[in-house]
């Protein structure tokens, strides 16, 4: 699955011209989304940088920017299509902790936690409340 993710990202980089020096916000946000996805899946900074024709320090900076803007509505709007496209690669360990959906939503502090919560809902992790 890891090789499939890598190959998929390579195709998207080429398709969307993310390895060009274009600094427009939409390109920047999409790049840093992919930096975070690669990092979350265990890819090194150096290998991630090579994919985008960037230095590893650029990837580090992008990950810091990602941490700062991961809840930003503009960022989320720009990366929504990527989130949908890369959904098969978003894997999370589901722990049998709190089955209360409302408390889980309130505990989410970033985009990835919301994606994880969405996956839990799809898997039927939360039972319908009986009123």
ROBA-801052 format. One record per atom (N, C-alpha, C): residue in three letters; x, y, z. Coordinates in nm, 2 decimals. Layout:
// residues N
   type        X        Y        Z
    ALA        X        Y        Z
...
This chain:
// residues 131
   type        X        Y        Z
    UNK     0.08    -0.12     0.00
    UNK     0.00     0.00     0.00
    UNK     0.09     0.13     0.00
    UNK     0.20     0.12     0.07
    UNK     0.29     0.23     0.08
    UNK     0.34     0.27    -0.06
    UNK     0.38     0.17    -0.14
    UNK     0.43     0.20    -0.28
    UNK     0.32     0.25    -0.36
    UNK     0.20     0.21    -0.34
    UNK     0.08     0.26    -0.42
    UNK     0.06     0.41    -0.39
    UNK     0.08     0.44    -0.26
    UNK     0.06     0.58    -0.22
    UNK     0.17     0.67    -0.29
    UNK     0.29     0.62    -0.28
    UNK     0.41     0.69    -0.34
    UNK     0.38     0.71    -0.49
    UNK     0.34     0.61    -0.56
    UNK     0.32     0.62    -0.70
    UNK     0.20     0.71    -0.74
    UNK     0.10     0.70    -0.65
    UNK    -0.02     0.79    -0.67
    UNK     0.02     0.94    -0.66
    UNK     0.10     0.97    -0.55
    UNK     0.14     1.10    -0.53
    UNK     0.23     1.15    -0.64
    UNK     0.32     1.06    -0.70
    UNK     0.40     1.10    -0.81
    UNK     0.32     1.14    -0.93
    UNK     0.21     1.07    -0.95
    UNK     0.12     1.10    -1.07
    UNK     0.05     1.23    -1.04
    UNK     0.01     1.25    -0.92
    UNK    -0.06     1.38    -0.89
    UNK     0.03     1.50    -0.90
    UNK     0.15     1.48    -0.86
    UNK     0.25     1.59    -0.87
    UNK     0.27     1.63    -1.01
    UNK     0.28     1.53    -1.10
    UNK     0.30     1.55    -1.24
    UNK     0.18     1.61    -1.30
    UNK     0.06     1.56    -1.27
    UNK    -0.06     1.60    -1.33
    UNK    -0.09     1.75    -1.29
    UNK    -0.07     1.78    -1.16
    UNK    -0.11     1.91    -1.11
    UNK     0.01     2.01    -1.11
    UNK     0.13     1.97    -1.17
    UNK     0.25     2.05    -1.18
    UNK     0.29     2.11    -1.04
    UNK     0.29     2.02    -0.94
    UNK     0.33     2.06    -0.81
    UNK     0.48     2.06    -0.78
    UNK     0.56     2.02    -0.88
    UNK     0.70     2.02    -0.87
    UNK     0.76     2.14    -0.94
    UNK     0.68     2.23    -0.98
    UNK     0.73     2.36    -1.04
    UNK     0.75     2.46    -0.93
    UNK     0.82     2.57    -0.97
    UNK     0.84     2.68    -0.86
    UNK     0.72     2.77    -0.84
    UNK     0.61     2.73    -0.88
    UNK     0.49     2.81    -0.87
    UNK     0.45     2.83    -0.72
    UNK     0.44     2.96    -0.68
    UNK     0.41     2.99    -0.54
    UNK     0.27     3.03    -0.51
    UNK     0.18     3.01    -0.61
    UNK     0.04     3.04    -0.58
    UNK    -0.01     2.96    -0.46
    UNK    -0.10     3.02    -0.39
    UNK    -0.15     2.96    -0.27
    UNK    -0.21     2.82    -0.29
    UNK    -0.29     2.81    -0.40
    UNK    -0.35     2.67    -0.42
    UNK    -0.24     2.57    -0.44
    UNK    -0.13     2.60    -0.51
    UNK    -0.03     2.50    -0.53
    UNK     0.05     2.47    -0.39
    UNK     0.07     2.58    -0.32
    UNK     0.14     2.57    -0.20
    UNK     0.06     2.48    -0.10
    UNK    -0.06     2.51    -0.08
    UNK    -0.15     2.43     0.01
    UNK    -0.16     2.29    -0.03
    UNK    -0.17     2.26    -0.15
    UNK    -0.18     2.12    -0.20
    UNK    -0.04     2.05    -0.18
    UNK     0.07     2.12    -0.20
    UNK     0.20     2.06    -0.17
    UNK     0.21     2.02    -0.02
    UNK     0.18     2.12     0.06
    UNK     0.20     2.09     0.21
    UNK     0.10     1.98     0.26
    UNK    -0.02     1.97     0.20
    UNK    -0.11     1.86     0.23
    UNK    -0.04     1.73     0.20
    UNK     0.03     1.72     0.08
    UNK     0.09     1.60     0.04
    UNK     0.22     1.57     0.12
    UNK     0.29     1.68     0.16
    UNK     0.41     1.66     0.25
    UNK     0.36     1.59     0.38
    UNK     0.25     1.64     0.44
    UNK     0.20     1.59     0.56
    UNK     0.15     1.44     0.55
    UNK     0.09     1.41     0.43
    UNK     0.04     1.28     0.41
    UNK     0.16     1.18     0.39
    UNK     0.27     1.23     0.32
    UNK     0.39     1.14     0.31
    UNK     0.45     1.12     0.45
    UNK     0.46     1.23     0.52
    UNK     0.53     1.22     0.65
    UNK     0.45     1.13     0.75
    UNK     0.32     1.14     0.74
    UNK     0.23     1.06     0.83
    UNK     0.24     0.91     0.79
    UNK     0.28     0.88     0.67
    UNK     0.30     0.74     0.62
    UNK     0.44     0.70     0.62
    UNK     0.53     0.77     0.69
    UNK     0.66     0.73     0.72
    UNK     0.77     0.76     0.62
    UNK     0.74     0.84     0.52
    UNK     0.84     0.88     0.42
    UNK     0.94     0.98     0.48
    UNK     1.06     0.97     0.43
    UNK     1.17     1.06     0.48
    UNK     1.15     1.20     0.42
    UNK     1.21     1.30     0.49
    UNK     1.20     1.43     0.44
    UNK     1.28     1.45     0.31
    UNK     1.39     1.37     0.30
    UNK     1.47     1.38     0.18
    UNK     1.40     1.32     0.06
    UNK     1.34     1.20     0.08
    UNK     1.26     1.14    -0.03
    UNK     1.14     1.22    -0.07
    UNK     1.07     1.28     0.02
    UNK     0.96     1.37    -0.01
    UNK     1.01     1.49    -0.09
    UNK     1.12     1.54    -0.05
    UNK     1.17     1.66    -0.12
    UNK     1.21     1.63    -0.26
    UNK     1.26     1.51    -0.29
    UNK     1.30     1.47    -0.42
    UNK     1.18     1.46    -0.51
    UNK     1.07     1.41    -0.46
    UNK     0.94     1.40    -0.53
    UNK     0.90     1.54    -0.59
    UNK     0.91     1.64    -0.51
    UNK     0.87     1.78    -0.54
    UNK     0.98     1.87    -0.60
    UNK     1.10     1.81    -0.61
    UNK     1.22     1.89    -0.66
    UNK     1.24     2.00    -0.56
    UNK     1.24     1.96    -0.43
    UNK     1.26     2.06    -0.32
    UNK     1.36     2.00    -0.22
    UNK     1.42     2.09    -0.15
    UNK     1.52     2.05    -0.04
    UNK     1.44     2.00     0.08
    UNK     1.50     1.91     0.16
    UNK     1.43     1.86     0.27
    UNK     1.39     1.97     0.37
    UNK     1.47     2.08     0.37
    UNK     1.43     2.19     0.46
    UNK     1.30     2.26     0.42
    UNK     1.27     2.26     0.29
    UNK     1.15     2.31     0.24
    UNK     1.03     2.22     0.29
    UNK     1.05     2.09     0.30
    UNK     0.95     2.00     0.35
    UNK     0.93     2.03     0.50
    UNK     1.03     2.05     0.57
    UNK     1.02     2.08     0.72
    UNK     0.94     2.21     0.73
    UNK     0.97     2.31     0.66
    UNK     0.90     2.43     0.67
    UNK     0.75     2.41     0.63
    UNK     0.73     2.34     0.52
    UNK     0.59     2.31     0.48
    UNK     0.51     2.23     0.59
    UNK     0.58     2.14     0.66
    UNK     0.51     2.07     0.77
    UNK     0.47     2.17     0.89
    UNK     0.56     2.27     0.91
    UNK     0.53     2.37     1.01
    UNK     0.42     2.45     0.97
    UNK     0.41     2.49     0.85
    UNK     0.30     2.57     0.79
    UNK     0.17     2.49     0.80
    UNK     0.18     2.36     0.77
    UNK     0.07     2.27     0.78
    UNK     0.01     2.27     0.92
    UNK     0.10     2.26     1.02
    UNK     0.05     2.26     1.16
    UNK    -0.02     2.39     1.20
    UNK     0.03     2.50     1.14
    UNK    -0.03     2.63     1.17
    UNK    -0.17     2.65     1.10
    UNK    -0.19     2.59     0.98
    UNK    -0.31     2.63     0.90
    UNK    -0.40     2.51     0.88
    UNK    -0.38     2.40     0.94
    UNK    -0.46     2.28     0.91
    UNK    -0.61     2.29     0.94
    UNK    -0.65     2.39     1.02
    UNK    -0.79     2.42     1.04
    UNK    -0.84     2.53     0.96
    UNK    -0.76     2.60     0.88
    UNK    -0.80     2.71     0.81
    UNK    -0.90     2.67     0.70
    UNK    -1.01     2.75     0.69
    UNK    -1.11     2.72     0.59
    UNK    -1.06     2.72     0.45
    UNK    -0.98     2.82     0.41
    UNK    -0.92     2.83     0.28
    UNK    -0.84     2.71     0.25
    UNK    -0.75     2.67     0.34
    UNK    -0.67     2.55     0.32
    UNK    -0.75     2.43     0.30
    UNK    -0.85     2.41     0.39
    UNK    -0.94     2.29     0.38
    UNK    -1.01     2.29     0.24
    UNK    -1.05     2.41     0.19
    UNK    -1.12     2.41     0.06
    UNK    -1.03     2.37    -0.05
    UNK    -0.90     2.42    -0.05
    UNK    -0.81     2.38    -0.15
    UNK    -0.77     2.24    -0.15
    UNK    -0.77     2.17    -0.04
    UNK    -0.72     2.03    -0.03
    UNK    -0.83     1.93    -0.02
    UNK    -0.96     1.98    -0.03
    UNK    -1.07     1.88    -0.02
    UNK    -1.07     1.78    -0.13
    UNK    -1.04     1.82    -0.25
    UNK    -1.03     1.72    -0.36
    UNK    -0.92     1.62    -0.34
    UNK    -0.81     1.66    -0.28
    UNK    -0.70     1.57    -0.25
    UNK    -0.74     1.47    -0.14
    UNK    -0.81     1.53    -0.04
    UNK    -0.85     1.44     0.07
    UNK    -0.94     1.33     0.02
    UNK    -1.03     1.36    -0.07
    UNK    -1.12     1.26    -0.13
    UNK    -1.04     1.17    -0.22
    UNK    -0.95     1.22    -0.30
    UNK    -0.87     1.14    -0.38
    UNK    -0.78     1.04    -0.31
    UNK    -0.72     1.08    -0.20
    UNK    -0.63     1.00    -0.12
    UNK    -0.69     0.93     0.00
    UNK    -0.82     0.93     0.00
    UNK    -0.89     0.87     0.11
    UNK    -0.86     0.72     0.13
    UNK    -0.84     0.64     0.03
    UNK    -0.80     0.50     0.05
    UNK    -0.67     0.49     0.12
    UNK    -0.58     0.59     0.13
    UNK    -0.45     0.58     0.19
    UNK    -0.45     0.64     0.33
    UNK    -0.57     0.69     0.38
    UNK    -0.57     0.74     0.51
    UNK    -0.62     0.63     0.61
    UNK    -0.52     0.57     0.67
    UNK    -0.54     0.46     0.76
    UNK    -0.52     0.51     0.91
    UNK    -0.61     0.46     0.99
    UNK    -0.60     0.50     1.13
    UNK    -0.64     0.37     1.22
    UNK    -0.57     0.36     1.33
    UNK    -0.60     0.26     1.42
    UNK    -0.72     0.30     1.50
    UNK    -0.83     0.23     1.50
    UNK    -0.95     0.26     1.57
    UNK    -0.94     0.19     1.71
    UNK    -0.94     0.27     1.81
    UNK    -0.93     0.22     1.95
    UNK    -1.07     0.22     2.01
    UNK    -1.10     0.12     2.09
    UNK    -1.24     0.12     2.15
    UNK    -1.24     0.21     2.27
    UNK    -1.23     0.34     2.25
    UNK    -1.23     0.43     2.36
    UNK    -1.37     0.48     2.38
    UNK    -1.39     0.61     2.38
    UNK    -1.52     0.67     2.40
    UNK    -1.61     0.66     2.28
    UNK    -1.72     0.60     2.29
    UNK    -1.82     0.59     2.18
    UNK    -1.91     0.70     2.17
    UNK    -1.89     0.81     2.23
    UNK    -1.97     0.93     2.23
    UNK    -1.92     1.02     2.12
    UNK    -2.00     1.03     2.01
    UNK    -1.97     1.11     1.89
    UNK    -1.94     1.26     1.93
    UNK    -2.03     1.31     2.00
    UNK    -2.02     1.46     2.04
    UNK    -1.89     1.49     2.11
    UNK    -1.85     1.40     2.20
    UNK    -1.72     1.43     2.27
    UNK    -1.60     1.41     2.18
    UNK    -1.61     1.31     2.09
    UNK    -1.50     1.29     1.99
    UNK    -1.49     1.41     1.90
    UNK    -1.60     1.47     1.86
    UNK    -1.59     1.59     1.77
    UNK    -1.52     1.70     1.85
    UNK    -1.56     1.72     1.97
    UNK    -1.51     1.83     2.05
    UNK    -1.36     1.81     2.08
    UNK    -1.31     1.69     2.08
    UNK    -1.17     1.67     2.10
    UNK    -1.08     1.68     1.98
    UNK    -1.14     1.69     1.86
    UNK    -1.06     1.70     1.74
    UNK    -0.99     1.84     1.74
    UNK    -0.86     1.84     1.71
    UNK    -0.79     1.96     1.71
    UNK    -0.72     1.99     1.57
    UNK    -0.73     1.90     1.48
    UNK    -0.68     1.92     1.34
    UNK    -0.76     1.84     1.24
    UNK    -0.72     1.87     1.12
    UNK    -0.78     1.81     1.00
    UNK    -0.78     1.65     1.00
    UNK    -0.66     1.60     1.04
    UNK    -0.64     1.45     1.04
    UNK    -0.73     1.38     1.14
    UNK    -0.75     1.45     1.25
    UNK    -0.84     1.39     1.35
    UNK    -0.98     1.39     1.30
    UNK    -1.02     1.49     1.23
    UNK    -1.16     1.49     1.17
    UNK    -1.17     1.38     1.07
    UNK    -1.07     1.36     0.99
    UNK    -1.07     1.25     0.89
    UNK    -1.08     1.12     0.96
    UNK    -1.01     1.10     1.07
    UNK    -1.01     0.98     1.15
    UNK    -1.15     0.95     1.20
    UNK    -1.21     1.06     1.25
    UNK    -1.35     1.05     1.30
    UNK    -1.45     1.01     1.19
    UNK    -1.43     1.07     1.08
    UNK    -1.51     1.04     0.96
    UNK    -1.50     0.89     0.93
    UNK    -1.38     0.84     0.93
    UNK    -1.36     0.69     0.91
    UNK    -1.43     0.61     1.01
    UNK    -1.42     0.65     1.14
    UNK    -1.49     0.57     1.24
    UNK    -1.64     0.57     1.22
    UNK    -1.70     0.68     1.18
    UNK    -1.84     0.69     1.15
    UNK    -1.88     0.59     1.04
    UNK    -1.80     0.59     0.93
    UNK    -1.82     0.50     0.81
    UNK    -1.82     0.36     0.85
    UNK    -1.73     0.33     0.95
    UNK    -1.71     0.19     0.99
    UNK    -1.82     0.14     1.10
    UNK    -1.91     0.24     1.13
    UNK    -2.01     0.20     1.23
    UNK    -1.96     0.20     1.37
    UNK    -1.86     0.27     1.40
    UNK    -1.80     0.28     1.53
    UNK    -1.90     0.34     1.64
    UNK    -1.98     0.43     1.59
    UNK    -2.07     0.49     1.69
    UNK    -2.21     0.43     1.67
    UNK    -2.28     0.40     1.77
    UNK    -2.41     0.35     1.77
    UNK    -2.51     0.46     1.77
    UNK    -2.62     0.44     1.70
    UNK    -2.73     0.54     1.70
    UNK    -2.79     0.55     1.84
    UNK    -2.81     0.67     1.89
    UNK    -2.86     0.70     2.02
    UNK    -3.01     0.66     2.02
    UNK    -3.05     0.60     2.13
    UNK    -3.19     0.56     2.15
    UNK    -3.26     0.66     2.24
    UNK    -3.36     0.73     2.18
    UNK    -3.43     0.83     2.26
    UNK    -3.57     0.79     2.30
